[in-house]
């Protein structure tokens, strides 16, 4: 199974999915840590994947979404954004709505 | 890689854009105003900026946080 199919399956089988560096308990990058904090603040239950554990996924996810950085948040199989967009959506209350609709 | 360099790359690569970039050499924050952002989602707007930076700016892309605004949004924010 190609990495694109693997990603597609992961993204579609988790209501909320975060591709990050490290794990929610031990984020390995400031932006990834920020993304985890925001999701926790929204009370979101989410799946996560440590791209540092798999270089193919680390590269493949950037092609999948045409987005060059990590973290990447997906809700209901759709790419929502990276740390910046998550922060902005959280500040204007939009992310909380998206999370409660998905959870 | 300094704020000036990133500002020039964005403005050259994204026609009609105005960028203000600050940074400490490791992390950079940019506010980009462009009328081509109108009607586009935040994801699309940021992708336009990433395309303007091009792939030889990988390091900059990783260190950059950005806010994208249309001229109207920028004015509203100023008032």
N, CA and C atoms of all chains as a GROMACS GRO file, in nm:
protein
  546
    1UNK      N    1   0.087  -0.119   0.000
    1UNK     CA    2   0.000   0.000   0.000
    1UNK      C    3   0.091   0.124   0.000
    2UNK      N    4   0.061   0.215  -0.092
    2UNK     CA    5   0.146   0.335  -0.102
    2UNK      C    6   0.124   0.423   0.021
    3UNK      N    7   0.222   0.506   0.046
    3UNK     CA    8   0.212   0.592   0.165
    3UNK      C    9   0.091   0.684   0.151
    4UNK      N   10   0.059   0.723   0.026
    4UNK     CA   11  -0.057   0.813   0.008
    4UNK      C   12  -0.186   0.741   0.050
    5UNK      N   13  -0.195   0.610   0.016
    5UNK     CA   14  -0.316   0.536   0.057
    5UNK      C   15  -0.319   0.520   0.208
    6UNK      N   16  -0.200   0.493   0.264
    6UNK     CA   17  -0.191   0.475   0.411
    6UNK      C   18  -0.240   0.601   0.481
    7UNK      N   19  -0.191   0.718   0.431
    7UNK     CA   20  -0.231   0.846   0.492
    7UNK      C   21  -0.382   0.866   0.474
    8UNK      N   22  -0.427   0.840   0.350
    8UNK     CA   23  -0.569   0.862   0.320
    8UNK      C   24  -0.656   0.781   0.417
    9UNK      N   25  -0.615   0.658   0.442
    9UNK     CA   26  -0.691   0.571   0.531
    9UNK      C   27  -0.689   0.626   0.674
   10UNK      N   28  -0.571   0.666   0.719
   10UNK     CA   29  -0.559   0.721   0.856
   10UNK      C   30  -0.646   0.845   0.871
   11UNK      N   31  -0.638   0.932   0.772
   11UNK     CA   32  -0.710   1.060   0.780
   11UNK      C   33  -0.861   1.034   0.780
   12UNK      N   34  -0.902   0.930   0.706
   12UNK     CA   35  -1.046   0.906   0.696
   12UNK      C   36  -1.099   0.824   0.814
   13UNK      N   37  -1.007   0.754   0.884
   13UNK     CA   38  -1.060   0.668   0.992
   13UNK      C   39  -1.050   0.736   1.128
   14UNK      N   40  -1.003   0.858   1.132
   14UNK     CA   41  -1.001   0.934   1.257
   14UNK      C   42  -1.078   1.063   1.236
   15UNK      N   43  -1.178   1.085   1.321
   15UNK     CA   44  -1.258   1.208   1.307
   15UNK      C   45  -1.165   1.330   1.310
   16UNK      N   46  -1.074   1.327   1.414
   16UNK     CA   47  -0.977   1.438   1.426
   16UNK      C   48  -0.839   1.374   1.426
   17UNK      N   49  -0.753   1.416   1.334
   17UNK     CA   50  -0.620   1.352   1.321
   17UNK      C   51  -0.511   1.459   1.315
   18UNK      N   52  -0.410   1.445   1.400
   18UNK     CA   53  -0.301   1.543   1.402
   18UNK      C   54  -0.169   1.474   1.364
   19UNK      N   55  -0.109   1.520   1.256
   19UNK     CA   56   0.027   1.474   1.220
   19UNK      C   57   0.123   1.572   1.286
   20UNK      N   58   0.215   1.520   1.368
   20UNK     CA   59   0.299   1.607   1.449
   20UNK      C   60   0.438   1.547   1.464
   21UNK      N   61   0.528   1.629   1.518
   21UNK     CA   62   0.661   1.577   1.553
   21UNK      C   63   0.656   1.539   1.701
   22UNK      N   64   0.674   1.410   1.728
   22UNK     CA   65   0.666   1.363   1.865
   22UNK      C   66   0.526   1.313   1.895
   23UNK      N   67   0.491   1.304   2.024
   23UNK     CA   68   0.359   1.254   2.064
   23UNK      C   69   0.292   1.362   2.148
   24UNK      N   70   0.157   1.350   2.166
   24UNK     CA   71   0.091   1.450   2.251
   24UNK      C   72   0.156   1.462   2.389
   25UNK      N   73   0.205   1.348   2.442
   25UNK     CA   74   0.270   1.357   2.575
   25UNK      C   75   0.407   1.423   2.561
   26UNK      N   76   0.480   1.391   2.451
   26UNK     CA   77   0.617   1.445   2.435
   26UNK      C   78   0.634   1.507   2.297
   27UNK      N   79   0.574   1.626   2.276
   27UNK     CA   80   0.595   1.692   2.146
   27UNK      C   81   0.743   1.725   2.127
   28UNK      N   82   0.790   1.713   2.005
   28UNK     CA   83   0.934   1.737   1.980
   28UNK      C   84   0.959   1.868   1.907
   29UNK      N   85   0.851   1.950   1.899
   29UNK     CA   86   0.872   2.078   1.827
   29UNK      C   87   0.770   2.174   1.882
   30UNK      N   88   0.808   2.301   1.890
   30UNK     CA   89   0.721   2.403   1.950
   30UNK      C   90   0.586   2.412   1.883
   31UNK      N   91   0.588   2.410   1.749
   31UNK     CA   92   0.461   2.424   1.677
   31UNK      C   93   0.371   2.304   1.703
   32UNK      N   94   0.432   2.182   1.707
   32UNK     CA   95   0.353   2.062   1.734
   32UNK      C   96   0.295   2.068   1.875
   33UNK      N   97   0.376   2.116   1.969
   33UNK     CA   98   0.328   2.128   2.107
   33UNK      C   99   0.211   2.225   2.116
   34UNK      N  100   0.222   2.334   2.039
   34UNK     CA  101   0.116   2.436   2.036
   34UNK      C  102  -0.014   2.373   1.984
   35UNK      N  103  -0.001   2.291   1.879
   35UNK     CA  104  -0.120   2.228   1.819
   35UNK      C  105  -0.187   2.136   1.921
   36UNK      N  106  -0.107   2.061   1.996
   36UNK     CA  107  -0.163   1.970   2.098
   36UNK      C  108  -0.235   2.051   2.206
   37UNK      N  109  -0.172   2.160   2.250
   37UNK     CA  110  -0.234   2.242   2.356
   37UNK      C  111  -0.369   2.294   2.310
   38UNK      N  112  -0.374   2.341   2.185
   38UNK     CA  113  -0.499   2.398   2.133
   38UNK      C  114  -0.608   2.290   2.129
   39UNK      N  115  -0.573   2.170   2.081
   39UNK     CA  116  -0.674   2.063   2.074
   39UNK      C  117  -0.721   2.025   2.214
   40UNK      N  118  -0.628   2.022   2.309
   40UNK     CA  119  -0.667   1.990   2.448
   40UNK      C  120  -0.760   2.097   2.502
   41UNK      N  121  -0.727   2.225   2.471
   41UNK     CA  122  -0.811   2.336   2.519
   41UNK      C  123  -0.952   2.325   2.461
   42UNK      N  124  -0.965   2.264   2.343
   42UNK     CA  125  -1.097   2.247   2.282
   42UNK      C  126  -1.165   2.120   2.335
   43UNK      N  127  -1.092   2.044   2.421
   43UNK     CA  128  -1.148   1.919   2.472
   43UNK      C  129  -1.163   1.814   2.364
   44UNK      N  130  -1.075   1.822   2.263
   44UNK     CA  131  -1.090   1.731   2.148
   44UNK      C  132  -1.030   1.595   2.180
   45UNK      N  133  -1.098   1.490   2.134
   45UNK     CA  134  -1.035   1.358   2.131
   45UNK      C  135  -0.978   1.343   1.991
   46UNK      N  136  -0.849   1.312   1.983
   46UNK     CA  137  -0.790   1.310   1.849
   46UNK      C  138  -0.686   1.200   1.835
   47UNK      N  139  -0.674   1.150   1.712
   47UNK     CA  140  -0.566   1.056   1.680
   47UNK      C  141  -0.443   1.139   1.646
   48UNK      N  142  -0.323   1.079   1.666
   48UNK     CA  143  -0.202   1.154   1.628
   48UNK      C  144  -0.102   1.057   1.566
   49UNK      N  145  -0.011   1.113   1.490
   49UNK     CA  146   0.093   1.031   1.427
   49UNK      C  147   0.225   1.106   1.437
   50UNK      N  148   0.327   1.038   1.486
   50UNK     CA  149   0.459   1.100   1.503
   50UNK      C  150   0.537   1.085   1.371
   51UNK      N  151   0.544   1.194   1.294
   51UNK     CA  152   0.610   1.184   1.163
   51UNK      C  153   0.760   1.156   1.178
   52UNK      N  154   0.815   1.180   1.296
   52UNK     CA  155   0.959   1.151   1.314
   52UNK      C  156   0.984   1.001   1.313
   53UNK      N  157   0.874   0.924   1.336
   53UNK     CA  158   0.891   0.778   1.340
   53UNK      C  159   0.884   0.717   1.200
   54UNK      N  160   0.847   0.797   1.099
   54UNK     CA  161   0.830   0.738   0.965
   54UNK      C  162   0.860   0.844   0.857
   55UNK      N  163   0.983   0.842   0.802
   55UNK     CA  164   1.021   0.946   0.704
   55UNK      C  165   0.930   0.948   0.580
   56UNK      N  166   0.875   0.830   0.542
   56UNK     CA  167   0.787   0.828   0.422
   56UNK      C  168   0.661   0.909   0.450
   57UNK      N  169   0.604   0.890   0.572
   57UNK     CA  170   0.483   0.966   0.605
   57UNK      C  171   0.519   1.114   0.620
   58UNK      N  172   0.636   1.140   0.678
   58UNK     CA  173   0.678   1.280   0.700
   58UNK      C  174   0.681   1.355   0.566
   59UNK      N  175   0.730   1.288   0.460
   59UNK     CA  176   0.733   1.352   0.328
   59UNK      C  177   0.596   1.340   0.260
   60UNK      N  178   0.536   1.222   0.274
   60UNK     CA  179   0.409   1.195   0.203
   60UNK      C  180   0.297   1.288   0.246
   61UNK      N  181   0.294   1.324   0.375
   61UNK     CA  182   0.184   1.409   0.424
   61UNK      C  183   0.190   1.548   0.360
   62UNK      N  184   0.313   1.591   0.328
   62UNK     CA  185   0.327   1.725   0.269
   62UNK      C  186   0.272   1.725   0.127
   63UNK      N  187   0.289   1.611   0.059
   63UNK     CA  188   0.234   1.601  -0.077
   63UNK      C  189   0.083   1.584  -0.070
   64UNK      N  190   0.038   1.506   0.029
   64UNK     CA  191  -0.106   1.475   0.041
   64UNK      C  192  -0.188   1.603   0.053
   65UNK      N  193  -0.134   1.699   0.131
   65UNK     CA  194  -0.213   1.822   0.157
   65UNK      C  195  -0.158   1.942   0.080
   66UNK      N  196  -0.045   1.922   0.010
   66UNK     CA  197   0.022   2.035  -0.055
   66UNK      C  198   0.050   2.146   0.046
   67UNK      N  199   0.105   2.102   0.161
   67UNK     CA  200   0.137   2.194   0.272
   67UNK      C  201   0.274   2.154   0.323
   68UNK      N  202   0.370   2.250   0.327
   68UNK     CA  203   0.510   2.212   0.347
   68UNK      C  204   0.554   2.187   0.490
   69UNK      N  205   0.465   2.210   0.589
   69UNK     CA  206   0.517   2.198   0.726
   69UNK      C  207   0.433   2.103   0.810
   70UNK      N  208   0.492   2.070   0.925
   70UNK     CA  209   0.425   1.989   1.028
   70UNK      C  210   0.414   2.078   1.149
   71UNK      N  211   0.306   2.083   1.229
   71UNK     CA  212   0.197   1.987   1.232
   71UNK      C  213   0.091   2.013   1.125
   72UNK      N  214   0.009   1.910   1.104
   72UNK     CA  215  -0.106   1.924   1.014
   72UNK      C  216  -0.229   1.864   1.081
   73UNK      N  217  -0.338   1.940   1.083
   73UNK     CA  218  -0.461   1.894   1.148
   73UNK      C  219  -0.565   1.859   1.041
   74UNK      N  220  -0.630   1.744   1.059
   74UNK     CA  221  -0.738   1.702   0.972
   74UNK      C  222  -0.863   1.678   1.057
   75UNK      N  223  -0.977   1.731   1.009
   75UNK     CA  224  -1.105   1.705   1.076
   75UNK      C  225  -1.201   1.650   0.970
   76UNK      N  226  -1.263   1.535   1.002
   76UNK     CA  227  -1.353   1.468   0.906
   76UNK      C  228  -1.285   1.449   0.771
   77UNK      N  229  -1.158   1.412   0.774
   77UNK     CA  230  -1.087   1.380   0.650
   77UNK      C  231  -1.042   1.500   0.570
   78UNK      N  232  -1.067   1.622   0.624
   78UNK     CA  233  -1.028   1.743   0.547
   78UNK      C  234  -0.914   1.816   0.616
   79UNK      N  235  -0.817   1.865   0.536
   79UNK     CA  236  -0.705   1.938   0.593
   79UNK      C  237  -0.754   2.072   0.646
   80UNK      N  238  -0.727   2.100   0.776
   80UNK     CA  239  -0.772   2.225   0.839
   80UNK      C  240  -0.661   2.328   0.838
   81UNK      N  241  -0.539   2.285   0.868
   81UNK     CA  242  -0.428   2.382   0.867
   81UNK      C  243  -0.315   2.340   0.959
   82UNK      N  244  -0.215   2.429   0.965
   82UNK     CA  245  -0.101   2.407   1.055
   82UNK      C  246  -0.121   2.488   1.183
   83UNK      N  247  -0.011   2.508   1.255
   83UNK     CA  248  -0.020   2.572   1.388
   83UNK      C  249  -0.080   2.713   1.378
   84UNK      N  250  -0.041   2.789   1.275
   84UNK     CA  251  -0.090   2.927   1.262
   84UNK      C  252  -0.241   2.931   1.249
   85UNK      N  253  -0.289   2.848   1.154
   85UNK     CA  254  -0.432   2.852   1.123
   85UNK      C  255  -0.511   2.797   1.242
   86UNK      N  256  -0.456   2.692   1.307
   86UNK     CA  257  -0.524   2.639   1.426
   86UNK      C  258  -0.536   2.747   1.533
   87UNK      N  259  -0.428   2.824   1.550
   87UNK     CA  260  -0.430   2.930   1.652
   87UNK      C  261  -0.536   3.034   1.618
   88UNK      N  262  -0.538   3.076   1.491
   88UNK     CA  263  -0.633   3.179   1.451
   88UNK      C  264  -0.777   3.128   1.463
   89UNK      N  265  -0.800   3.002   1.421
   89UNK     CA  266  -0.936   2.944   1.431
   89UNK      C  267  -0.976   2.932   1.578
   90UNK      N  268  -0.879   2.900   1.663
   90UNK     CA  269  -0.908   2.886   1.807
   90UNK      C  270  -0.944   3.022   1.865
   91UNK      N  271  -0.867   3.124   1.824
   91UNK     CA  272  -0.890   3.259   1.880
   91UNK      C  273  -1.027   3.313   1.839
   92UNK      N  274  -1.074   3.275   1.717
   92UNK     CA  275  -1.206   3.330   1.680
   92UNK      C  276  -1.319   3.229   1.707
   93UNK      N  277  -1.287   3.123   1.788
   93UNK     CA  278  -1.392   3.031   1.833
   93UNK      C  279  -1.436   2.930   1.728
   94UNK      N  280  -1.377   2.940   1.610
   94UNK     CA  281  -1.417   2.853   1.497
   94UNK      C  282  -1.375   2.708   1.523
   95UNK      N  283  -1.256   2.689   1.578
   95UNK     CA  284  -1.203   2.552   1.595
   95UNK      C  285  -1.288   2.474   1.695
   96UNK      N  286  -1.333   2.543   1.801
   96UNK     CA  287  -1.418   2.475   1.902
   96UNK      C  288  -1.542   2.420   1.835
   97UNK      N  289  -1.600   2.499   1.740
   97UNK     CA  290  -1.723   2.452   1.672
   97UNK      C  291  -1.692   2.329   1.588
   98UNK      N  292  -1.576   2.334   1.515
   98UNK     CA  293  -1.540   2.223   1.426
   98UNK      C  294  -1.516   2.096   1.508
   99UNK      N  295  -1.452   2.113   1.625
   99UNK     CA  296  -1.419   1.998   1.711
   99UNK      C  297  -1.548   1.937   1.766
  100UNK      N  298  -1.637   2.021   1.818
  100UNK     CA  299  -1.758   1.962   1.879
  100UNK      C  300  -1.846   1.898   1.772
  101UNK      N  301  -1.842   1.954   1.650
  101UNK     CA  302  -1.920   1.891   1.542
  101UNK      C  303  -1.862   1.753   1.508
  102UNK      N  304  -1.730   1.740   1.520
  102UNK     CA  305  -1.664   1.615   1.479
  102UNK      C  306  -1.667   1.510   1.592
  103UNK      N  307  -1.653   1.555   1.715
  103UNK     CA  308  -1.644   1.456   1.827
  103UNK      C  309  -1.779   1.398   1.864
  104UNK      N  310   1.948   3.447   0.622
  104UNK     CA  311   1.801   3.453   0.625
  104UNK      C  312   1.760   3.558   0.730
  105UNK      N  313   1.707   3.668   0.680
  105UNK     CA  314   1.665   3.772   0.776
  105UNK      C  315   1.530   3.826   0.731
  106UNK      N  316   1.464   3.899   0.819
  106UNK     CA  317   1.328   3.946   0.787
  106UNK      C  318   1.322   4.018   0.652
  107UNK      N  319   1.426   4.100   0.624
  107UNK     CA  320   1.425   4.177   0.499
  107UNK      C  321   1.418   4.084   0.378
  108UNK      N  322   1.501   3.978   0.386
  108UNK     CA  323   1.511   3.880   0.277
  108UNK      C  324   1.376   3.812   0.256
  109UNK      N  325   1.311   3.773   0.365
  109UNK     CA  326   1.182   3.702   0.355
  109UNK      C  327   1.077   3.797   0.299
  110UNK      N  328   1.080   3.923   0.348
  110UNK     CA  329   0.982   4.024   0.300
  110UNK      C  330   0.997   4.039   0.148
  111UNK      N  331   1.123   4.049   0.101
  111UNK     CA  332   1.144   4.071  -0.044
  111UNK      C  333   1.094   3.950  -0.123
  112UNK      N  334   1.125   3.830  -0.070
  112UNK     CA  335   1.084   3.708  -0.142
  112UNK      C  336   0.931   3.702  -0.155
  113UNK      N  337   0.861   3.734  -0.047
  113UNK     CA  338   0.714   3.728  -0.048
  113UNK      C  339   0.660   3.831  -0.147
  114UNK      N  340   0.709   3.954  -0.137
  114UNK     CA  341   0.653   4.062  -0.221
  114UNK      C  342   0.685   4.040  -0.368
  115UNK      N  343   0.803   3.983  -0.395
  115UNK     CA  344   0.837   3.955  -0.537
  115UNK      C  345   0.755   3.839  -0.590
  116UNK      N  346   0.736   3.741  -0.504
  116UNK     CA  347   0.669   3.618  -0.551
  116UNK      C  348   0.518   3.629  -0.553
  117UNK      N  349   0.462   3.724  -0.475
  117UNK     CA  350   0.316   3.736  -0.466
  117UNK      C  351   0.279   3.879  -0.507
  118UNK      N  352   0.238   3.891  -0.631
  118UNK     CA  353   0.214   4.023  -0.688
  118UNK      C  354   0.113   4.104  -0.610
  119UNK      N  355   0.147   4.231  -0.587
  119UNK     CA  356   0.054   4.320  -0.520
  119UNK      C  357   0.046   4.297  -0.370
  120UNK      N  358   0.143   4.221  -0.316
  120UNK     CA  359   0.137   4.194  -0.170
  120UNK      C  360   0.228   4.292  -0.096
  121UNK      N  361   0.188   4.317   0.030
  121UNK     CA  362   0.269   4.398   0.120
  121UNK      C  363   0.299   4.310   0.240
  122UNK      N  364   0.426   4.290   0.271
  122UNK     CA  365   0.458   4.202   0.384
  122UNK      C  366   0.536   4.280   0.489
  123UNK      N  367   0.502   4.255   0.616
  123UNK     CA  368   0.591   4.310   0.721
  123UNK      C  369   0.638   4.188   0.801
  124UNK      N  370   0.769   4.177   0.814
  124UNK     CA  371   0.828   4.055   0.871
  124UNK      C  372   0.920   4.094   0.987
  125UNK      N  373   0.902   4.026   1.100
  125UNK     CA  374   0.994   4.047   1.213
  125UNK      C  375   1.046   3.910   1.253
  126UNK      N  376   1.161   3.910   1.319
  126UNK     CA  377   1.211   3.778   1.358
  126UNK      C  378   1.339   3.789   1.437
  127UNK      N  379   1.372   3.677   1.504
  127UNK     CA  380   1.492   3.679   1.589
  127UNK      C  381   1.602   3.594   1.525
  128UNK      N  382   1.587   3.566   1.395
  128UNK     CA  383   1.689   3.485   1.329
  128UNK      C  384   1.654   3.337   1.333
  129UNK      N  385   1.571   3.297   1.433
  129UNK     CA  386   1.531   3.154   1.436
  129UNK      C  387   1.383   3.143   1.401
  130UNK      N  388   1.304   3.236   1.456
  130UNK     CA  389   1.161   3.235   1.422
  130UNK      C  390   1.124   3.367   1.361
  131UNK      N  391   1.031   3.361   1.262
  131UNK     CA  392   0.990   3.485   1.196
  131UNK      C  393   0.839   3.495   1.197
  132UNK      N  394   0.788   3.618   1.211
  132UNK     CA  395   0.643   3.639   1.203
  132UNK      C  396   0.615   3.738   1.091
  133UNK      N  397   0.521   3.701   1.004
  133UNK     CA  398   0.491   3.790   0.891
  133UNK      C  399   0.343   3.823   0.890
  134UNK      N  400   0.313   3.949   0.855
  134UNK     CA  401   0.174   3.987   0.826
  134UNK      C  402   0.175   4.024   0.678
  135UNK      N  403   0.091   3.957   0.601
  135UNK     CA  404   0.092   3.978   0.455
  135UNK      C  405  -0.047   4.028   0.413
  136UNK      N  406  -0.047   4.141   0.344
  136UNK     CA  407  -0.174   4.199   0.295
  136UNK      C  408  -0.172   4.190   0.143
  137UNK      N  409  -0.280   4.134   0.087
  137UNK     CA  410  -0.282   4.119  -0.059
  137UNK      C  411  -0.427   4.108  -0.106
  138UNK      N  412  -0.462   4.182  -0.212
  138UNK     CA  413  -0.604   4.174  -0.252
  138UNK      C  414  -0.635   4.042  -0.321
  139UNK      N  415  -0.530   3.971  -0.364
  139UNK     CA  416  -0.556   3.840  -0.427
  139UNK      C  417  -0.604   3.737  -0.324
  140UNK      N  418  -0.596   3.771  -0.195
  140UNK     CA  419  -0.644   3.677  -0.091
  140UNK      C  420  -0.796   3.673  -0.085
  141UNK      N  421  -0.858   3.777  -0.143
  141UNK     CA  422  -1.005   3.788  -0.130
  141UNK      C  423  -1.072   3.661  -0.180
  142UNK      N  424  -1.168   3.609  -0.102
  142UNK     CA  425  -1.246   3.492  -0.145
  142UNK      C  426  -1.172   3.361  -0.129
  143UNK      N  427  -1.051   3.367  -0.072
  143UNK     CA  428  -0.973   3.243  -0.058
  143UNK      C  429  -0.975   3.198   0.089
  144UNK      N  430  -0.966   3.068   0.109
  144UNK     CA  431  -0.962   3.018   0.247
  144UNK      C  432  -0.823   3.050   0.304
  145UNK      N  433  -0.813   3.041   0.439
  145UNK     CA  434  -0.684   3.067   0.503
  145UNK      C  435  -0.578   2.971   0.449
  146UNK      N  436  -0.617   2.845   0.430
  146UNK     CA  437  -0.520   2.746   0.379
  146UNK      C  438  -0.469   2.791   0.242
  147UNK      N  439  -0.562   2.832   0.153
  147UNK     CA  440  -0.521   2.874   0.018
  147UNK      C  441  -0.432   2.997   0.026
  148UNK      N  442  -0.467   3.090   0.115
  148UNK     CA  443  -0.386   3.213   0.126
  148UNK      C  444  -0.243   3.177   0.168
  149UNK      N  445  -0.233   3.090   0.270
  149UNK     CA  446  -0.097   3.055   0.318
  149UNK      C  447  -0.021   2.980   0.207
  150UNK      N  448  -0.094   2.894   0.130
  150UNK     CA  449  -0.025   2.820   0.022
  150UNK      C  450   0.029   2.917  -0.083
  151UNK      N  451  -0.044   3.029  -0.106
  151UNK     CA  452   0.005   3.129  -0.201
  151UNK      C  453   0.137   3.188  -0.153
  152UNK      N  454   0.148   3.210  -0.022
  152UNK     CA  455   0.271   3.268   0.033
  152UNK      C  456   0.384   3.165   0.026
  153UNK      N  457   0.351   3.039   0.057
  153UNK     CA  458   0.455   2.934   0.048
  153UNK      C  459   0.506   2.923  -0.094
  154UNK      N  460   0.413   2.935  -0.193
  154UNK     CA  461   0.457   2.925  -0.334
  154UNK      C  462   0.548   3.043  -0.366
  155UNK      N  463   0.513   3.162  -0.312
  155UNK     CA  464   0.595   3.280  -0.340
  155UNK      C  465   0.736   3.260  -0.285
  156UNK      N  466   0.743   3.192  -0.168
  156UNK     CA  467   0.875   3.172  -0.106
  156UNK      C  468   0.955   3.071  -0.186
  157UNK      N  469   0.882   2.982  -0.256
  157UNK     CA  470   0.955   2.885  -0.340
  157UNK      C  471   1.023   2.778  -0.257
  158UNK      N  472   1.079   2.677  -0.328
  158UNK     CA  473   1.131   2.565  -0.250
  158UNK      C  474   1.274   2.588  -0.204
  159UNK      N  475   1.340   2.697  -0.250
  159UNK     CA  476   1.477   2.714  -0.196
  159UNK      C  477   1.472   2.785  -0.062
  160UNK      N  478   1.348   2.810  -0.011
  160UNK     CA  479   1.339   2.881   0.117
  160UNK      C  480   1.286   2.786   0.225
  161UNK      N  481   1.322   2.657   0.213
  161UNK     CA  482   1.266   2.559   0.306
  161UNK      C  483   1.287   2.599   0.453
  162UNK      N  484   1.406   2.647   0.481
  162UNK     CA  485   1.437   2.683   0.620
  162UNK      C  486   1.344   2.794   0.666
  163UNK      N  487   1.325   2.894   0.577
  163UNK     CA  488   1.240   3.009   0.615
  163UNK      C  489   1.097   2.960   0.640
  164UNK      N  490   1.052   2.870   0.553
  164UNK     CA  491   0.913   2.824   0.564
  164UNK      C  492   0.889   2.759   0.700
  165UNK      N  493   0.989   2.686   0.747
  165UNK     CA  494   0.969   2.617   0.876
  165UNK      C  495   0.971   2.712   0.994
  166UNK      N  496   1.038   2.826   0.973
  166UNK     CA  497   1.054   2.917   1.088
  166UNK      C  498   0.950   3.029   1.085
  167UNK      N  499   0.857   3.020   0.986
  167UNK     CA  500   0.769   3.136   0.964
  167UNK      C  501   0.628   3.111   1.015
  168UNK      N  502   0.580   3.206   1.099
  168UNK     CA  503   0.438   3.208   1.134
  168UNK      C  504   0.377   3.324   1.058
  169UNK      N  505   0.259   3.309   1.007
  169UNK     CA  506   0.207   3.421   0.928
  169UNK      C  507   0.059   3.448   0.951
  170UNK      N  508   0.022   3.573   0.923
  170UNK     CA  509  -0.120   3.612   0.921
  170UNK      C  510  -0.145   3.673   0.784
  171UNK      N  511  -0.249   3.627   0.718
  171UNK     CA  512  -0.279   3.676   0.582
  171UNK      C  513  -0.409   3.755   0.587
  172UNK      N  514  -0.408   3.874   0.528
  172UNK     CA  515  -0.525   3.963   0.533
  172UNK      C  516  -0.549   4.027   0.398
  173UNK      N  517  -0.678   4.049   0.365
  173UNK     CA  518  -0.708   4.133   0.248
  173UNK      C  519  -0.693   4.278   0.295
  174UNK      N  520  -0.680   4.373   0.200
  174UNK     CA  521  -0.668   4.515   0.240
  174UNK      C  522  -0.783   4.558   0.331
  175UNK      N  523  -0.905   4.509   0.303
  175UNK     CA  524  -1.020   4.549   0.387
  175UNK      C  525  -1.000   4.497   0.530
  176UNK      N  526  -0.960   4.368   0.542
  176UNK     CA  527  -0.940   4.312   0.676
  176UNK      C  528  -0.833   4.390   0.750
  177UNK      N  529  -0.729   4.430   0.672
  177UNK     CA  530  -0.618   4.502   0.736
  177UNK      C  531  -0.668   4.635   0.791
  178UNK      N  532  -0.751   4.706   0.708
  178UNK     CA  533  -0.804   4.835   0.755
  178UNK      C  534  -0.891   4.817   0.879
  179UNK      N  535  -0.977   4.715   0.874
  179UNK     CA  536  -1.065   4.691   0.989
  179UNK      C  537  -0.982   4.672   1.116
  180UNK      N  538  -0.871   4.598   1.097
  180UNK     CA  539  -0.788   4.564   1.212
  180UNK      C  540  -0.722   4.692   1.266
  181UNK      N  541  -0.693   4.784   1.173
  181UNK     CA  542  -0.624   4.908   1.216
  181UNK      C  543  -0.721   5.001   1.290
  182UNK      N  544  -0.851   5.000   1.251
  182UNK     CA  545  -0.944   5.100   1.308
  182UNK      C  546  -0.978   5.063   1.451
   0.00000   0.00000   0.00000
